[in-house]
Amino acid sequence: MASYKSSSHRLEEIDAAVDGIAQHTANTGIHMTAQEKQKLSDLENYDDTELRGMIAQKQDTLTIDNEPTSGSDNPVRSGGVYSALAGKQDKTGQNFEDGANLDDFTESGMFKSIDSTKTATLYNCPVSGFGFIMIVHKLSSAASTQIIYCAGASSAKIFVRQKKSTGWNPWYVFESSTAAPPVNVPAGALNLSPKTDDV
């Protein structure tokens, strides 16, 4: 008999547990453990002043320029810097490549042949035996002027020619052994014209 009562008691406990589960399942509210309730309470009472300060000090999204831009404080992509510097010429002039044709140089700029070996490879060049510097001045889409400066052991020379719509004119040479007195000298000015035997 005692054994029956004990079994009946266990069945009642099981039934009660099942009923509790059914009621819990039917409850559509949010179910939280005591630990979860405490976390929610801590979050609701959280002082976010420090967090807001950290957010305020964060770095904004960077704007990156693709190329150097006047007046911009933005960083520039490395490719943009390279492209901007790649076309810049050295202050002493851009070196001629071996076999360069001077007829092709119509844009304004400064170019140089470093020595006689380099000069010997150039086409349509009036100089031989020396290095030189050439300055090109573009006058229009169809006209350019080339001026070559070179100095040898005995004299300095300047070569000049101009390109027009019909093509390049011949080279003309000016040598330091030929005096070139100034023109239109103001009255009373000192005569600084060189003497032939001073050159």
Stockholm file with secondary structure:
# STOCKHOLM 1.0

chainA/1-199         MASYKSSSHRLEEIDAAVDGIAQHTANTGIHMTAQEKQKLSDLENYDDTELRGMIAQKQDTLTIDNEPTSGSDNPVRSGGVYSALAGKQDKTGQNFEDGANLDDFTESGMFKSIDSTKTATLYNCPVSGFGFIMIVHKLSSAASTQIIYCAGASSAKIFVRQKKSTGWNPWYVFESSTAAPPVNVPAGALNLSPKTDDV
#=GR chainA/1-199 SS CHHHHHHHHHHHHHHHHHHHHHHHHHCCSCCCCHHHHHHHHHHHTCCCHHHHHHHHTSCCCCCCBSSCCTTCCSCBCHHHHHHHHHTCCCTTCEECCTTCBGGGCCSSEEEEECSHHHHTTCBSCCCCSSCEEEEEEECSSSCEEEEEEEECSSCEEEEEEEEETTEECCCEEEETTSCCCCSSCCTTCCCCCCCGGGC
#=GC SS_cons         CHHHHHHHHHHHHHHHHHHHHHHHHHCCSCCCCHHHHHHHHHHHTCCCHHHHHHHHTSCCCCCCBSSCCTTCCSCBCHHHHHHHHHTCCCTTCEECCTTCBGGGCCSSEEEEECSHHHHTTCBSCCCCSSCEEEEEEECSSSCEEEEEEEECSSCEEEEEEEEETTEECCCEEEETTSCCCCSSCCTTCCCCCCCGGGC
//
